[in-house]
Amino acid sequence: MLRSRVAVLALIAAALFAAPVAHPQDLQALTTASREQLDVVKVLLTQQAAWNNGDIDAFVQTYKDAPDTLMVTHQISHGFAGLVDEYKHDYPTKAAMGTLTFSELEAKTLDANFAIVVGKYHLERGKKDGGNAQGVFSVVLEKTDKGWKIVLDHTT
């Protein structure tokens, strides 16, 4: 009986010592996302899903349909219509669109009506369709009566 208790205690002690230990700096890195941060990240996830379905029209619905919406890439596009035209020109087919993956998304609310998201993107596509592409981006979103909408997109 005593041997079995000692064996159980030894197993418990081994399990406790084998468990990973959180260091104080690791605990400081833990944060909880706010509802607004989650909502703005959902905009990017909506974009990713629409893009991967080959649906540019659904993809651009995440932007604010306004003349002051800006897109900064290899040129500066002013207004929603220009942005849509640029996407349709640069990505005329589903194959040219490829598969989009966002990573390392960081969202920050600036106030009740504006937020930013920064992150990385990776576009996987065949060589004949433009090859793979990757880079970083930042978007500014505005809270509208239609939900969070992108008003500035800077992608490199």
GUKOL-752132 format. One line per 5 residues: their letters; for each residue x, y, z of C-alpha. Coordinates in steps of 0.001 Angstrom, whole numbers, plus 524288, in hexadecimal, padded with zeros to 5 digits. Example, Ala and Ser with C-alpha at 12.3 -4.5 7.8 and 13.67 -1.06 7.14 Angstrom:
2
as = 8300C:7EE6C:81E78 ~ 83566:7FBDC:81BE4
This chain:
156
mlrsr = 80000:80000:80000 ~ 80AD9:8095E:803AC ~ 81257:805E3:7F754 ~ 80688:808FB:7EECC ~ 804CC:81633:7F571
vavla = 8132B:81954:7F38E ~ 81217:81538:7E547 ~ 80621:81DE0:7E32B ~ 80CDF:82974:7E9BD ~ 818EE:82733:7E156
liaaa = 8108B:82737:7D50D ~ 809AA:833C4:7D92B ~ 816A3:83A59:7DC31 ~ 81C49:83614:7CF11 ~ 8105E:83B64:7C7FC
lfaap = 8114B:84875:7CF09 ~ 81FB8:84A0A:7CC14 ~ 81DD3:8460E:7BDE4 ~ 812F4:85012:7BBA5 ~ 8171C:85C67:7B485
vahpq = 81967:8680F:7BD34 ~ 814AB:8758D:7B90F ~ 81EE8:88006:7BAC1 ~ 81AB6:88DA7:7BF21 ~ 81DA0:8938F:7B1AF
dlqal = 814EB:88930:7AB4B ~ 809AE:88CDE:7B440 ~ 80B2B:89B3F:7B09E ~ 809A4:897B3:7A231 ~ 7FC52:8919D:7A4B1
ttasr = 7F147:89AD9:7A14E ~ 7E2CC:899EC:79F2F ~ 7DD49:89F68:79299 ~ 7D219:8A8F7:793B9 ~ 7C53F:8A724:78C77
eqldv = 7C94A:8B219:78314 ~ 7D661:8AB9C:78043 ~ 7CFA5:89EC1:77D4D ~ 7C5D2:8A5B0:7748B ~ 7D055:8AC60:76C70
vkvll = 7D810:89FBC:76B08 ~ 7CB7A:89956:76614 ~ 7CBC8:8A318:75AD6 ~ 7D8F8:89D94:7569E ~ 7D42B:88FA3:7581F
tqqaa = 7C860:89323:74FAF ~ 7D1B8:8988E:74581 ~ 7DA0A:88C4F:745BF ~ 7CE31:88367:743EA ~ 7C899:88B96:738BF
wnngd = 7D5CE:88C29:73202 ~ 7D7DD:87D89:7330D ~ 7CA53:87B87:72D1B ~ 7CE90:883D6:7217B ~ 7C442:88E0B:724E4
idafv = 7CA05:89BAE:7234F ~ 7BC88:8A1DC:72472 ~ 7BAD5:89C0A:73215 ~ 7C8FA:89F3B:7357D ~ 7C76A:8ADC1:7328A
qtykd = 7BB11:8AEBD:73ABE ~ 7C439:8AF8A:74679 ~ 7C859:8BD16:741B8 ~ 7C08A:8C971:7440E ~ 7B964:8CD3E:7379E
apdtl = 7BDB5:8DB74:737D3 ~ 7C5B4:8E4B8:72F5F ~ 7CFBB:8E6A5:73A46 ~ 7D317:8D81F:73BD7 ~ 7E18D:8D64D:738B9
mvthq = 7E984:8CAC7:733E7 ~ 7F852:8CBE4:733C1 ~ 7FFBB:8C13B:72C79 ~ 80800:8C369:7205A ~ 7FF8B:8CF87:71E60
ishgf = 7F5BC:8D77D:72623 ~ 7E774:8D4E7:72321 ~ 7DD73:8DEDD:727A7 ~ 7CF94:8DAB5:72A0A ~ 7C883:8CDE7:72A9C
aglvd = 7C624:8CD08:71BDD ~ 7D4AB:8CE79:718F1 ~ 7D807:8C434:722E6 ~ 7CE5C:8BA8A:71CEB ~ 7D399:8BD4B:70F40
eykhd = 7E196:8BB19:713C1 ~ 7DE58:8ADFE:71A11 ~ 7D6D8:8A945:70E2A ~ 7E1CD:8AD94:7051B ~ 7ECC2:8A784:70D33
yptka = 7E55F:89AD8:71038 ~ 7DCC8:8979C:70461 ~ 7DB32:88910:70779 ~ 7DA27:8801F:7133D ~ 7E74D:87A3C:70F73
amgtl = 7ED7F:887CC:70F7D ~ 7E799:88A0E:71CF1 ~ 7ED8C:87D90:7226B ~ 7EC01:87A34:730BE ~ 7ED6F:8850B:73AC6
tfsel = 7F1FB:88307:748B4 ~ 7F308:88DA6:752F5 ~ 7FBF0:88BDB:75EAF ~ 80125:89335:76A71 ~ 7F50F:89BCE:76AF8
eaktl = 7F59D:8A680:77536 ~ 7E98F:8AECC:7777D ~ 7E8EC:8BB4A:77F38 ~ 7DD39:8C3F4:78168 ~ 7E07C:8D25F:78093
danfa = 7D371:8D718:785E2 ~ 7C534:8D31D:784FD ~ 7C4D9:8D53F:77637 ~ 7D25D:8D1E1:77101 ~ 7DB92:8C64F:771D0
ivvgk = 7E7CE:8C15B:76B23 ~ 7EC45:8B3C5:76788 ~ 7FA01:8B039:7635A ~ 7FE8F:8A315:75EB5 ~ 804E8:89ACB:75462
yhler = 7FF02:894BF:74850 ~ 80313:8896F:73FBC ~ 7FD4F:88702:7325D ~ 7FF56:87944:72D10 ~ 7FD7D:877CE:71E6C
gkkdg = 80370:8714F:712A6 ~ 80F1B:87713:70BB5 ~ 8075D:87999:6FF3E ~ 7FD47:88123:7073C ~ 8074B:88A5D:70D24
gnaqg = 80E18:881B4:716F6 ~ 80DB5:88287:72597 ~ 80D98:88FAD:72C4A ~ 80EF4:893F1:73A46 ~ 81079:8A03C:74216
vfsvv = 80AFF:8A894:74CE2 ~ 7FF2D:8B147:74DDE ~ 7F848:8BAF0:75680 ~ 7EA08:8BEA4:755B2 ~ 7E23B:8C93A:75C69
lektd = 7D417:8C5BE:75EFB ~ 7C8A7:8CE89:76217 ~ 7BCB2:8CA23:76997 ~ 7B118:8CD25:760C9 ~ 7A29C:8CA24:76111
kgwki = 7A63E:8BE34:758B0 ~ 7B09D:8B98C:76241 ~ 7BF51:8BB29:761DD ~ 7C41A:8BF31:7545B ~ 7D1E4:8C161:74F43
vldht = 7D478:8CFA5:74BCA ~ 7E328:8CEA0:74966 ~ 7EAA7:8C2B7:744A1 ~ 7F97C:8C352:7436F ~ 7FEE9:8B690:73E27
t = 80D24:8B41B:73A56
